[in-house]
Amino acid sequence: MSRRIARRHACNLIFQIEFHTDFNLDEIFQLYLDNIEEISDIDKTFIYKEFSGVYQNLEKIDNIIEENLNSGIMYRLNKTDLAILRLAIYEIYFDKDIPDSVSINEAVELAKEFSVGDSPSFVNGVLGNVIRSLEV
């Protein structure tokens, strides 16, 4: 499985955070894995690291998103775009093994695949703001 596909699975799991009030990270992860055929331990580890990293840092990540939105209205975000932004910001801030440019590119590709309209441009713009705020 490529990193892009593994990242897609992580994004799918992150998307579910919005829809579960009683959230058990390990249970959701295992239920999700039960529906994936042929997945290596390396891929499982990567997907879990991304998923659990977002979940554990959710408040910080959401604050970063809110600070970098031009409109400042996070609750109106498309839930798919929110999941994509959460994953990319987790990688930018908390996973130093992944270059920022890779995180941004992968987020834009996920937006092209899963979202609609101008979402790829929107995701790219928000993440550009995030990177610029790090440089200050």
N, C-alpha and C positions, 0 to 999 in steps of 0.2 A: 504494500500500500504506500502511495506517495505521501509526502508531508501535506500536500494540498488536500488530498482526500481525508487524511487524519484530521486536519484542521476543520474540514467541512463537518466531520462527525462531532468535533468539540463544539463547533458553533451550534449545531442542532441541539446538543445538550444544554448549552448556555441559554438558548432560546426558551427552553422549558422552565427555567428559573422563574419567569414571569407568571407562570400558570399553576404553580404548586404552592399552596399555603403551608402545608406540612412537608417540608423538604428534607429528605434523607439522601444525602449526596451519594453514598455508596450504593444504596438501593436503586436509585434512578440510573446510576452508571451501569450497574449489573443488568437491569432490565433492558437498557439500551443495547448493551453488548450481546444479549441473548438473540437479538434480531440481526446481527451482523455475521455473515459467513466469513470464515477464514480471516482471522485477524491475529497478527503476531503480538508477542509480548511487548516488543518495542513500540508498536503502534498503540497498544493498550496503555502503556506507560505515558506516552506523549499525550494522548487524548485525556487521560485522567489528570495529568499535571496541568494542562490548559484549563480544563473544566473546573477542577478543584481550586486552582489558582484564582480564577475569576470569582468563584463563589466566596472564597475566603477574603478577598479584597474588594468585594462588591461595593461597599460604601465609598471607599477611596476612588474606585474606578468611576462610579456614578458621579461623584463630585468633580472629577476631572472632565467628564463629558459635559456636565452642566456649565462648568467654567469656560468651556471652549465652544459652546453653541452660540452662534450669532443671535439666535432668537431667544435663547435662554429658557426655552419651554421643553424640558426633557420629557415630561409626561405625555406629550403629543407625538413623540417619536414613533415611527413605525417599529414594531417589536423586532422585526428581522434586522433592521438597521441597528437597533439598540444592541442586539446580541453580537453583531459583527463589530461594532465599536468597542464593546466590552472586551471581546477577545483581543483585538488589536492593541488596545490600551494596556491590557494585562501584559502582553508581550513587550510593548515599548517600555513600560515602567518596571516590570518585575522579572522578565526573562531576558537577561542580557546575552544569552546564547544566540538569540535571533536578532539580526540587524533590523533597525527601524524601517529601512527601505523595504525589506522583505515583508514585514508585518503590514505596512501600508499597502503594498502591491497585492498581497493575499486578501486583505480586507476589501479592496476594490473589486477583485475577481469574485469574491463571495457575494458582493452586492450585485454584480452583473448576473450571477447565477440565480440568486434567491430573491432579489428584491425587484422593484419596478421603477420605471421613470428615470428620474435624475438621481436615484440613490447612489450609484457609483461616484458621481461628482460630489454629492453631499458628504458621503463617507470620506472621500479624499480631502475635501475641504476641512472637515472637522479634525481629521488626523494631521493635516498640515498645520492647523492652529495649535494642536497639542505639541507637535515637534518644535514650532516656533517658541512656544511658551517654555520649553525646556532649555532653549538656547539663550534665554534672557538671564 
